[in-house]
């Protein structure tokens, strides 16, 4: 499948998103390489790895930065869609921008350690003693299950819609909510964290190894957010390359051809 085409040119021309086709191989391979490197470093240099993956460490800080980038891209998409009379989609992406900002704040406990703030009494049950909601009993596990199920749905939809007819993808506007198949490695790397943790519990069964493996959740989350950032960048390119406000109604054929090029 030619997964790398998006509508970029004016007047209905279709070009690749990047000039070099190897760029698409790089996008798909990057999360796999980063994840494999994280597992290898965790296995061979556990102490330095735990420092990198510590609370407010480099990886967690990078997560927050990527999430802020996601919020900015979502806001840009919302504005672009609003200008093209796509009010419903515009509101959804505005909500996504707010959700990304909230998640970024949660990742760094709203700057609690940075500013030396005490944990409020109403968060006393937080299992890590931090000023965030996702570490409250039952909250984190519920959010994880929602994300886990959502990612598998995204993987299936990415594969299924890649075989849809262009008219069908244009009708359902899959370009706005279904990630292209090239991003599936991001989701699978995150989902594989459970397998790595299960392997550790079955094979090693040592506390210091379990501690290191638990910190692999940080690079896994970084890859998850990185995949979202890549998807939002693709959506922004698609939206900005689409017809302007006055031409939205008569553009169904153009959208169909663009969607077909995206998923071939």
C-alpha positions in Angstrom: 0.0 0.0 0.0 1.2 3.5 -0.8 0.7 5.0 2.6 2.6 8.2 2.1 0.4 10.3 -0.1 -1.6 13.3 1.0 -3.2 16.1 -0.9 -0.7 19.0 -0.9 -0.8 20.7 -4.2 -3.2 23.4 -5.3 -5.8 22.9 -8.0 -6.3 19.2 -7.2 -2.7 18.0 -7.7 -1.5 15.2 -5.6 2.0 14.9 -4.3 3.9 13.0 -1.7 4.1 14.5 1.8 7.9 14.2 1.6 10.1 14.2 -1.5 12.1 11.3 -0.4 10.1 8.0 -0.2 12.5 6.7 2.4 11.1 9.3 4.8 8.0 7.1 5.2 10.1 4.1 6.0 11.9 6.2 8.6 8.5 7.3 10.2 7.4 3.7 10.5 10.8 2.5 11.7 11.5 5.3 14.2 9.2 4.1 17.0 10.4 0.5 16.7 14.0 1.5 16.9 13.4 3.8 19.9 11.4 1.2 21.7 14.0 -1.6 21.1 16.7 0.8 22.3 14.8 1.6 25.4 14.3 -2.1 26.3 18.0 -2.8 25.5 19.2 0.1 27.7 16.9 -0.8 30.5 18.2 -4.4 30.4 21.9 -3.5 30.3 22.2 -0.1 32.0 19.4 -0.2 34.5 20.6 2.5 36.9 21.1 5.2 34.2 17.9 4.2 32.5 15.9 4.6 35.8 17.4 8.1 36.1 16.3 9.0 32.5 12.8 7.6 33.2 12.4 9.0 36.7 9.7 11.4 37.7 10.3 14.8 36.0 13.3 13.2 34.3 14.2 13.8 30.6 11.7 11.3 29.2 8.8 12.6 31.2 9.7 16.2 30.4 9.8 15.3 26.7 6.4 13.7 27.1 5.0 17.0 28.4 6.7 18.9 25.6 5.2 16.6 22.9 1.8 16.9 24.5 2.0 20.7 24.4 2.9 20.3 20.7 -0.2 18.2 20.3 -2.3 20.9 21.9 -0.9 23.5 19.6 -1.5 21.4 16.5 -5.0 20.5 17.6 -5.8 24.2 18.1 -4.4 25.0 14.6 -6.6 22.2 13.1 -9.7 23.5 15.0 -9.1 27.0 13.6 -8.5 25.8 10.1 -11.7 23.6 10.2 -13.7 26.6 11.6 -12.6 28.7 8.7 -13.9 25.9 6.4 -17.3 25.7 8.0 -16.6 22.5 9.8 -17.9 23.7 13.1 -18.5 20.2 14.6 -15.0 19.0 13.8 -13.6 22.3 15.0 -15.2 21.9 18.4 -13.9 18.3 18.7 -10.3 19.4 17.9 -10.6 22.3 20.3 -11.6 19.8 23.0 -8.7 17.6 22.0 -6.3 20.6 22.4 -7.6 21.1 26.0 -7.3 17.4 26.7 -3.6 17.4 25.5 -2.9 20.4 27.8 -4.5 18.6 30.7 -2.5 15.5 30.1 0.7 17.5 29.9 -0.1 19.0 33.3 -0.8 15.6 34.7 2.5 14.2 33.4 4.5 16.7 35.4 2.0 16.8 38.3 1.2 20.4 37.4 4.8 21.5 38.2 4.5 20.3 41.8 8.1 19.2 42.1 9.4 22.0 40.0 7.9 24.6 42.3 8.1 22.6 45.6 4.3 22.5 46.1 2.6 20.3 48.7 0.0 17.8 47.7 -3.5 19.0 48.5 -5.4 17.2 51.2 -8.2 16.2 48.8 -5.5 14.3 46.8 -4.1 12.5 49.9 -5.1 9.1 48.5 -2.9 9.6 45.5 -0.8 6.5 45.4 2.4 8.4 44.6 1.6 11.4 46.9 1.5 13.8 43.9 -0.8 16.6 42.8 -2.5 14.8 39.9 -5.6 12.8 39.2 -4.4 9.9 37.1 -2.6 8.3 40.1 -5.7 8.2 42.3 -7.0 4.7 43.1 -8.9 3.3 40.1 -8.4 6.3 37.9 -5.1 5.3 36.3 -6.1 1.8 35.6 -9.4 2.9 34.0 -7.6 5.4 31.8 -5.1 2.8 30.8 -7.8 0.4 29.7 -9.6 3.1 27.7 -6.3 4.0 26.0 -5.5 0.3 25.4 -8.8 -0.4 23.8 -8.8 2.8 21.8 -5.4 2.0 20.3 -6.5 -1.5 19.1 -9.6 0.1 17.6 -7.3 2.6 15.8 -5.1 -0.2 14.5 -8.1 -2.1 13.1 -9.7 1.1 11.6 -6.4 2.1 10.0 -6.1 -1.3 8.3 -9.8 -1.6 7.3 -10.3 1.9 6.0 -7.1 1.7 3.9 -9.1 -0.7 1.6 -12.2 1.5 1.4 -13.3 3.1 -1.8 -12.3 6.8 -2.0 -16.0 7.9 -2.1 -16.6 6.0 1.2 -13.5 7.5 3.0 -14.6 11.0 1.8 -18.1 10.4 3.0 -17.0 9.4 6.5 -14.1 11.9 6.6 -11.7 9.3 7.8 -8.9 11.7 7.1 -9.9 13.6 10.2 -10.1 10.8 12.7 -8.5 7.6 11.5 -4.7 7.5 11.7 -3.0 6.3 8.5 -1.4 2.8 8.7 2.1 4.2 8.7 1.5 5.2 12.3 0.5 1.7 13.5 4.1 1.0 14.8 3.7 3.8 17.4 0.6 2.1 18.8 2.0 -1.4 18.7 5.2 -0.3 20.6 3.0 1.2 23.3 0.8 -1.9 23.5 3.8 -4.2 23.7 4.7 -2.8 27.1 2.3 -5.2 28.7 4.1 -8.1 27.0 7.5 -6.9 28.2 6.1 -6.6 31.7 4.6 -10.0 31.6 7.9 -11.5 30.3 9.7 -9.9 33.2 7.3 -11.3 35.8 7.6 -14.8 34.2 11.3 -14.9 33.5 13.2 -12.7 35.9 11.1 -12.4 39.0 13.6 -10.0 40.7 12.6 -6.8 42.4 15.3 -4.6 40.9 14.5 -5.9 37.4 10.8 -5.3 37.9 11.5 -1.7 39.0 13.5 -1.1 35.8 10.8 -2.7 33.6 8.1 -0.6 35.3 10.0 2.6 34.2 9.7 1.4 30.5 6.2 2.8 30.8 7.8 6.3 30.3 9.3 5.7 26.8 6.2 3.7 25.9 4.0 6.8 26.7 6.5 9.0 24.9 6.0 6.9 21.7 2.2 7.0 22.2 2.2 10.8 22.4 4.7 11.0 19.5 2.3 9.0 17.3 -0.5 11.4 18.2 1.7 14.3 17.3 2.5 12.8 13.9 -1.2 12.1 13.2 -2.1 15.7 14.1 0.6 17.0 11.8 -0.8 14.9 9.0 -4.3 16.1 9.7 -3.2 19.7 9.7 -1.5 19.3 6.3 -4.6 17.7 4.9 -7.0 20.3 6.2 -4.9 23.3 5.1 -4.4 21.7 1.6 -8.2 21.2 1.3 -10.6 23.7 -0.4 -11.3 27.0 1.3 -14.6 28.0 2.9 -16.4 28.9 -0.3 -15.5 25.7 -2.1 -16.3 23.2 0.7 -19.7 22.2 -0.7 -18.5 21.3 -4.2 -15.4 19.4 -3.1 -16.7 15.9 -2.5 -15.0 14.5 -5.6 -11.7 16.2 -4.7 -11.9 14.8 -1.1 -12.7 11.3 -2.5 -9.6 11.3 -4.7 -7.5 12.7 -1.8 -8.7 10.0 0.6 -8.0 7.3 -2.0 -4.5 8.5 -2.4 -4.0 8.6 1.4 -5.0 5.0 1.9 -3.6 3.2 -1.1 
